[in-house]
Amino acid sequence: MRIAVVGIHGGWSSECLADAVAEVSGERILVDMDHARLDLAAGSLLCPDAGGRTIDLCAVDALCVKKVAGGYAPHMIDRLEMLRVATARGVRAFSDPGRILRLVDRLACTVTLRAAGMPMPPTTITEDENEALDAVRAYGRAVLKPLFTSKARGMALVDAEALDAGELRAAIGGFKAANPVMYIQQAVDLHGQDLGVCFLAGEYLGTYARRKADGSGAAWSTSTVSGGRYAVFDPPADIVELARRAQEPFGLDFTCVDVALTEAGPYIFEVSAFGGFRGLLAARGIDVARLFAAHVARELAR
């Protein structure tokens, strides 16, 4: 049984998953897509593994898709499409790249969540700077988010009441220069934390909190990149159920739902195909890599 982990060479979660999969399969295969070559005529998708071998992902029994790039960017979509060639040739994938495609673009994720009736902060998407200005003024304080990002990288908080008209237009214009499609969300008070609610094969695993570091310069962000830390959190049953319904339309093998508890009620920010491993281990001692590998082995045995 040959199972390849698609990840990042040297990446913590990728290496952990590769180790766990090797325990159940007997072979350690961790491939990085930075140098992938898709040959449609030959029906092969060739990637180097951590040991320097060239692995044809169309010729293994299964793929565990942990990471497809070192950072979030539009080319992630292209790499997931390349992986779809392997699944079209009968290779099982956990999670399926066609399903992950619905998540890596923040807009696609948002549209799916709203179609499922999930509560989200007021949000505007536009390519027009004047429409963006109107939205920010209406929200008062808004977070501008790139469509491809993680851990709050590239996000900006804009306070319409603290800026004059020229400064506000400059802030919008600066964001649009790097983000032609502007995703604008009303800033909400997180009370210093938000939650990662995690599921394996649709079953609840556990929850961790991301808590803002004291004195953090990005007071609106709980991201660990901004100094936030992981902590134990036990949500009530209705929050777990809300998160379960949020991840359900995507049908992933493992996912983490970002939930904010606000005075207006709970909000769903996003559903992630890649996050959650470190948070669950640090806060709760849950080794997701081993649980994921065991899940893959069970599914393949069927």
Sequence and secondary structure as in RCSB ss.txt:
>XXXX:A:sequence
MRIAVVGIHGGWSSECLADAVAEVSGERILVDMDHARLDLAAGSLLCPDAGGRTIDLCAVDALCVKKVAGGYAPH
MIDRLEMLRVATARGVRAFSDPGRILRLVDRLACTVTLRAAGMPMPPTTITEDENEALDAVRAYGRAVLKPLFTS
KARGMALVDAEALDAGELRAAIGGFKAANPVMYIQQAVDLHGQDLGVCFLAGEYLGTYARRKADGSGAAWSTSTV
SGGRYAVFDPPADIVELARRAQEPFGLDFTCVDVALTEAGPYIFEVSAFGGFRGLLAARGIDVARLFAAHVAREL
AR
>XXXX:A:secstr
  EEEES TT HHHHHHHHHHHHHHS   EE GGG EEETTTTEEEEEBTTS EEETTSSSEEEES SSSS  TH
HHHHHHHHHHHHHTT EEES HHHHHHHHSHHHHHHHHHHTT     EEEES HHHHHHHHHHHSEEEEE SS S
TTTT EEEEGGGS HHHHHHHHHHHHHH SSEEEEE    TTEEEEEEEETTEEEEEEEEE  TT S TT   GG
GT EEEE    HHHHHHHHHHHGGG  SEEEEEEEEETTEEEEEEEESS  HHHHHHHH   HHHHHHHHHHHHH
H 
